[in-house]
Amino acid sequence: MKYMMFVCSDTEPDTDPTPLPDIDKWVAENDSRGRRLSGNELGPTSAATTVRVRDGELLVSEGPFAETSEVIVGFDLLECADLDEAIEVARTHPMAREGRLELRPFADLPD
């Protein structure tokens, strides 16, 4: 099952003083196991552009869609057997301690 894992900042990071897991090791391990299909960091929110169409008019604005202190800073596309495996993959990601990870399955669309 495919999951999009949104990597997000958080205003309340973990206060555990132990070192964070190494992101390069996390990527290498999950790539080698076939659980991480793709992923990347995103540019800063100052580089975001929001596009909408309302009443046939194109509306383009600078910045992210939402005004919030927590933002999406990256993503990983996961292939896992089930949600439990996806949660275990997310649990070991360094941003699980510094930020938050949102797992969302891809929708099953009718053919």
Short mmCIF file of the C-alpha atoms (twelve columns), coordinates in Angstrom:
data_MODEL
# 
_entry.id   MODEL 
# 
loop_
_atom_site.group_PDB 
_atom_site.id 
_atom_site.type_symbol 
_atom_site.label_atom_id 
_atom_site.label_alt_id 
_atom_site.label_comp_id 
_atom_site.label_asym_id 
_atom_site.label_seq_id 
_atom_site.Cartn_x 
_atom_site.Cartn_y 
_atom_site.Cartn_z 
_atom_site.pdbx_PDB_model_num 
ATOM 1   C CA . MET A 1   0.000   0.000  0.000   1 
ATOM 2   C CA . LYS A 2   1.329   3.446  -0.910  1 
ATOM 3   C CA . TYR A 3   1.423   6.271  1.627   1 
ATOM 4   C CA . MET A 4   2.388   9.891  1.286   1 
ATOM 5   C CA . MET A 5   4.314   10.928 4.375   1 
ATOM 6   C CA . PHE A 6   4.274   14.672 4.837   1 
ATOM 7   C CA . VAL A 7   7.258   15.857 6.879   1 
ATOM 8   C CA . CYS A 8   6.172   18.885 8.898   1 
ATOM 9   C CA . SER A 9   7.722   21.324 11.315  1 
ATOM 10  C CA . ASP A 10  6.301   21.562 14.830  1 
ATOM 11  C CA . THR A 11  6.306   24.294 17.449  1 
ATOM 12  C CA . GLU A 12  6.764   21.676 20.209  1 
ATOM 13  C CA . PRO A 13  9.749   19.440 19.353  1 
ATOM 14  C CA . ASP A 14  10.861  16.572 21.577  1 
ATOM 15  C CA . THR A 15  13.098  17.617 24.486  1 
ATOM 16  C CA . ASP A 16  14.927  14.261 24.683  1 
ATOM 17  C CA . PRO A 17  18.672  15.123 24.762  1 
ATOM 18  C CA . THR A 18  19.793  11.947 22.962  1 
ATOM 19  C CA . PRO A 19  21.116  12.505 19.428  1 
ATOM 20  C CA . LEU A 20  18.628  12.401 16.570  1 
ATOM 21  C CA . PRO A 21  18.758  9.472  14.168  1 
ATOM 22  C CA . ASP A 22  20.867  10.148 11.074  1 
ATOM 23  C CA . ILE A 23  18.633  11.068 8.115   1 
ATOM 24  C CA . ASP A 24  21.080  9.633  5.560   1 
ATOM 25  C CA . LYS A 25  21.002  6.250  7.332   1 
ATOM 26  C CA . TRP A 26  17.186  6.401  7.523   1 
ATOM 27  C CA . VAL A 27  16.980  7.100  3.777   1 
ATOM 28  C CA . ALA A 28  19.502  4.376  2.879   1 
ATOM 29  C CA . GLU A 29  17.784  1.747  5.034   1 
ATOM 30  C CA . ASN A 30  14.294  2.453  3.745   1 
ATOM 31  C CA . ASP A 31  15.448  2.774  0.130   1 
ATOM 32  C CA . SER A 32  17.260  -0.583 0.338   1 
ATOM 33  C CA . ARG A 33  14.151  -2.260 1.788   1 
ATOM 34  C CA . GLY A 34  11.938  -0.803 -0.945  1 
ATOM 35  C CA . ARG A 35  9.789   1.058  1.592   1 
ATOM 36  C CA . ARG A 36  10.792  4.555  0.441   1 
ATOM 37  C CA . LEU A 37  10.044  5.135  -3.231  1 
ATOM 38  C CA . SER A 38  10.862  8.834  -3.383  1 
ATOM 39  C CA . GLY A 39  11.292  11.849 -1.175  1 
ATOM 40  C CA . ASN A 40  12.777  15.288 -0.909  1 
ATOM 41  C CA . GLU A 41  13.044  18.424 1.166   1 
ATOM 42  C CA . LEU A 42  10.946  21.362 0.046   1 
ATOM 43  C CA . GLY A 43  12.127  24.912 -0.440  1 
ATOM 44  C CA . PRO A 44  11.165  27.581 2.083   1 
ATOM 45  C CA . THR A 45  7.571   28.763 2.399   1 
ATOM 46  C CA . SER A 46  8.765   32.119 1.055   1 
ATOM 47  C CA . ALA A 47  9.222   30.350 -2.299  1 
ATOM 48  C CA . ALA A 48  5.673   28.921 -2.290  1 
ATOM 49  C CA . THR A 49  3.041   29.988 -4.794  1 
ATOM 50  C CA . THR A 50  -0.648  29.248 -4.266  1 
ATOM 51  C CA . VAL A 51  -2.886  28.861 -7.333  1 
ATOM 52  C CA . ARG A 52  -6.692  28.982 -7.286  1 
ATOM 53  C CA . VAL A 53  -9.442  29.547 -9.818  1 
ATOM 54  C CA . ARG A 54  -12.619 31.280 -8.609  1 
ATOM 55  C CA . ASP A 55  -15.481 32.210 -10.923 1 
ATOM 56  C CA . GLY A 56  -13.182 31.518 -13.877 1 
ATOM 57  C CA . GLU A 57  -10.528 33.925 -12.635 1 
ATOM 58  C CA . LEU A 58  -6.963  32.773 -11.955 1 
ATOM 59  C CA . LEU A 59  -5.779  33.844 -8.513  1 
ATOM 60  C CA . VAL A 60  -2.057  33.487 -7.829  1 
ATOM 61  C CA . SER A 61  -0.587  34.485 -4.488  1 
ATOM 62  C CA . GLU A 62  2.857   34.293 -2.990  1 
ATOM 63  C CA . GLY A 63  3.340   32.069 0.007   1 
ATOM 64  C CA . PRO A 64  1.742   28.892 1.316   1 
ATOM 65  C CA . PHE A 65  -1.967  28.132 1.320   1 
ATOM 66  C CA . ALA A 66  -2.317  28.413 5.100   1 
ATOM 67  C CA . GLU A 67  -0.962  30.985 7.514   1 
ATOM 68  C CA . THR A 68  0.462   28.738 10.222  1 
ATOM 69  C CA . SER A 69  3.661   28.206 12.165  1 
ATOM 70  C CA . GLU A 70  3.741   24.488 11.260  1 
ATOM 71  C CA . VAL A 71  4.592   23.908 7.611   1 
ATOM 72  C CA . ILE A 72  5.302   20.997 5.299   1 
ATOM 73  C CA . VAL A 73  9.090   20.882 4.899   1 
ATOM 74  C CA . GLY A 74  9.375   17.693 2.847   1 
ATOM 75  C CA . PHE A 75  7.772   14.436 1.808   1 
ATOM 76  C CA . ASP A 76  8.451   10.749 1.363   1 
ATOM 77  C CA . LEU A 77  6.468   8.356  -0.791  1 
ATOM 78  C CA . LEU A 78  6.288   5.021  1.037   1 
ATOM 79  C CA . GLU A 79  5.343   1.511  -0.053  1 
ATOM 80  C CA . CYS A 80  4.386   -0.507 3.021   1 
ATOM 81  C CA . ALA A 81  2.431   -3.668 3.699   1 
ATOM 82  C CA . ASP A 82  -0.008  -1.791 5.922   1 
ATOM 83  C CA . LEU A 83  -0.465  1.215  8.190   1 
ATOM 84  C CA . ASP A 84  1.425   -0.479 11.032  1 
ATOM 85  C CA . GLU A 85  4.547   -0.773 8.877   1 
ATOM 86  C CA . ALA A 86  4.158   2.839  7.690   1 
ATOM 87  C CA . ILE A 87  3.916   3.979  11.323  1 
ATOM 88  C CA . GLU A 88  7.111   2.072  12.159  1 
ATOM 89  C CA . VAL A 89  8.907   3.725  9.225   1 
ATOM 90  C CA . ALA A 90  7.684   7.153  10.394  1 
ATOM 91  C CA . ARG A 91  8.622   6.436  14.017  1 
ATOM 92  C CA . THR A 92  12.288  6.086  13.070  1 
ATOM 93  C CA . HIS A 93  12.431  9.264  10.932  1 
ATOM 94  C CA . PRO A 94  14.425  12.064 12.642  1 
ATOM 95  C CA . MET A 95  11.558  14.521 12.160  1 
ATOM 96  C CA . ALA A 96  9.330   12.339 14.342  1 
ATOM 97  C CA . ARG A 97  11.200  13.999 17.218  1 
ATOM 98  C CA . GLU A 98  11.759  17.485 15.811  1 
ATOM 99  C CA . GLY A 99  8.518   17.865 13.906  1 
ATOM 100 C CA . ARG A 100 5.582   15.702 12.937  1 
ATOM 101 C CA . LEU A 101 4.874   13.210 10.192  1 
ATOM 102 C CA . GLU A 102 1.488   12.824 8.574   1 
ATOM 103 C CA . LEU A 103 0.799   9.503  6.870   1 
ATOM 104 C CA . ARG A 104 -1.928  9.462  4.281   1 
ATOM 105 C CA . PRO A 105 -2.852  6.534  2.030   1 
ATOM 106 C CA . PHE A 106 -3.480  7.172  -1.626  1 
ATOM 107 C CA . ALA A 107 -7.153  7.058  -2.520  1 
ATOM 108 C CA . ASP A 108 -8.467  4.000  -4.333  1 
ATOM 109 C CA . LEU A 109 -10.066 5.614  -7.358  1 
ATOM 110 C CA . PRO A 110 -12.501 3.672  -9.504  1 
ATOM 111 C CA . ASP A 111 -11.194 2.628  -12.919 1 
# 
